[in-house]
Amino acid sequence: MGEPVTVPLWLFAAIALFAAWSLLDRLLIPSGRWFLRRRLNRLIDRVNQRLAVEIKPFQLTKRQVLIDRLVYDPQVVAAANDYARANNLPREVAMTEVHRYAREIVPTFNAYIYFRLGYSIARAVARFLYRVRLGFADERTMAGVSPGTTVVFVMNHRSNMDYVLVAFLAAERTALSYAVGEWARIWPLQQLIRSMGAYFVRRNSNNPIYRRVLERYVHMATEAGVAQAMYPEGGLSRDGKLREPKLGLFDYMLKSFDPKGSHDIVFVPVALNYDRVLEDRTLLRSLDKELPRRGALFAARTALGFWFSQLGLMLRGRWYRFGYACVNFGGLISARGWLATHAAASDGDLRSLDKDQRFEVIGRLAKDVMAEIASLVPVLPVSLIATVLLEAGEPLDELELKVRAHDLMAHFEGRGAKLYLPRGDRDYAFDVGLRMLELRHMVEEPEAGLFAAVAAERPVLAYYANAIAHLR
């Protein structure tokens, strides 16, 4: 029994690795998992103490559990069966699609990534690029929100920076679950966005299985009280103007809503504006259908060129941030209260209506929410000066330009618009707006002391003027 045993080196290495893995799997990993979960729970408890809308248990449920619930939802299964019959396919093929769409949609919320990594990145990026300002917040916005209420932030869509800006400014109130377009489904952005609770949406998909899976996920999240953020315009504004709302997500949230139940849905109108939208020229170019589409390689090359030029300006000490980015929060619009007033014929219950009737009511609600957003759009310096330059029609000296800008500011204030004046100073607002346009070579001096819009840049100036045109 005491004799030594000789084994080959490869066998000893295999035994040692197996023993180490067993030790890790049975002792160290469970202990580490318990330690990390304990720290995460403490973080969630601390965060919930300061949030107006707490993190919901639904957001902390394991992703695979949510996927299984979604896949075997009776309405999803029925849609898969109908699709299989209509297309003469085996049921298993349809269910495979259901699984694929469920995995694509369901996020993996991680409180640590959201409130530590995500918040820090969002704050750093937003403040690096812009002078970020919270212009107006209705005092009723989050006051009086009952625990059983689902809060939905509804926003105009100016830039892909909207996600970063609102996540940063709303982080003191709640953890938002976004509907994000397919543009973000690239590594590693996709994984980061999922871990922050966002879900991906194929905006123009007509696949009935996909639409039903998405509908049921939105219903599940809404019913569970998850705070959400949505862009009813369905995409970025191409010309700077507000677009008509699309009704899909509104319908998914309200289709099964019980106005007499304990659960309410409240919509918070949110309006954003920027002195500079990073994608402005790309968006304007997309309006011309005759121009050839530029590929991903061109887009990447252009983006790299832009950021290298900005780096060059920084190194020479000539770089400025891209002006002001401002967000305004409006008051709550209760679904229960609105339906009781505007859908009294059905007793405020959309479940009793057919699709056309339901969409007619939801369309009116969406327009009311968009009208509130429109009234909240911040009037920023660049939009002001762009409007004055376009309306001038001829070169103006600085004094005349300033007088017209001041008159326009007074007009907006008289209309009740949310005018943002940096430092509370009208002259400074004028100087900031004019300087931003000069830095971008959109303003020229055809004669000494006279200012005029550069002819080739008038479409870009119109893009910024359009952001506030509806407030006139």
Phi, psi and omega in degrees: 000334183269002182287141176292150178248128180260127177232154177298152181301320182296324180289320177298318179297320180295317179296318180296318179296318180296318179295319179295318179296320179298317178298317180295315185289321186270336187238304188285315182297312177301320179295317179295320179296318178297318181296314181293319179296322179296317179294320179296317179297322177295319178298315180298318178298317180294316181296317182298332180293333182255351181277142174288326177239115186289158172294130185270151177305328178304320182290337182264357179290143180302140184301319182296325177296316179294321178299314180297318178300320182289316182298320185258018171297133184306321181290326177292315179298318179297319178296321178295318178297316179297319180295318180297316179294317183294330183252009178055050181242153172297146181301326182298325179295316179296319180292330175297319176297319179302313179300317182296315181292322179297316178295327180290323188273314189293125180275177174235091184287130177234110185299323181295313180296320183294308188269346177254292184289306185299313181297318181296317179295313181301315180296315182295314181295313182299315182285334177290319185274327188226162163272099188278131180225138168267103188284312185212137175221116178299128183299339180275356191307306183245358179284134176081013176282117182285156182302332182270017184257137173267125180260128180237115176277123183246122191231153167284154187245101181262323188205160174291349173289346180305318181301314183292314185296311183288323177300321179292312185284334181268356186296337177281348183256316186194170171262119186269142172253114184267152163264115186247140180288172184292344181303333185269004182274061177229150179282139358264008184300322182300314182294320180294317181295317178299318183291345177264011173090005180276154177234150186267144183233129170273102193295329185244023180282132177252010179293121185297327178293313180300314182299321181289320178298314179297316179302314183289327176294314179299320178297315180300314182294320180293316180297329180279357177084017181290127176292132185231163175227137183218155176244097186295343178291343176079006179168176181290146175292125183278329184244007180093344181276156172292143181256164176293142181286144170267150193257357187306303183292324174303314182295318180299324181284326189256348186303319182251017184289131179259105184293343180261000180281180181279350188257128177243160174240128177240136179258132178250109177292133179228130181239136182236152171207155183227148169285337175211124175263124186301328186263014191304312183291323177297318180294318179294322180296327182292345178288334180271103184290342182279341179287141179294145179286138179265138184281178182295326181296317179296317180298317180295318180296318179296316180297316179296318178299319179298312183289329175293323177295322177294322178297319177299319177297321179298314183295331179269002179071025183243014183270137173238150172297165187276040177079207184262144169237123188233142179232134175242135178252129179266186180277166183287141171243108183281129177298318181297313181293318181295315181294324179298328181273319189256353178228044184295333182299328179256016181061029179072012184249109182284345183293338181271357183261153173281177188300314182296316179295319181296316181293330178296317179291314181296324177300320178292321177297314180299320179293323177295318178295316180295325177296322177293318177299316181302320181289342183264352185303125181292136175269109186254163186305315183295318178298321178297307184292323177299319179297315181297315181296319181291325182278343183294313179077352180206159178298142180234146173283167187298322181295315180294321178298319180292319179300314180295322178295318179295320178297320180292321176301315180297322178298314180296318179297322177295332178276357180083015180289157181271086182277124177260117179252109178304131181062012181067023188239118181294319180296319179294320177300318177298312181299318181297314181297315180294318180298318179300318181288327176292319179299329180267007177059039176261350178239136178236165175243089181298331173224157182303125177084359179249140182242141178210157177288136174293127187305317183290343182259005182300321177299323179289320176298320178296325178302315181285324177294325180297334182299333182240005184300325182291345181275354182290000000 
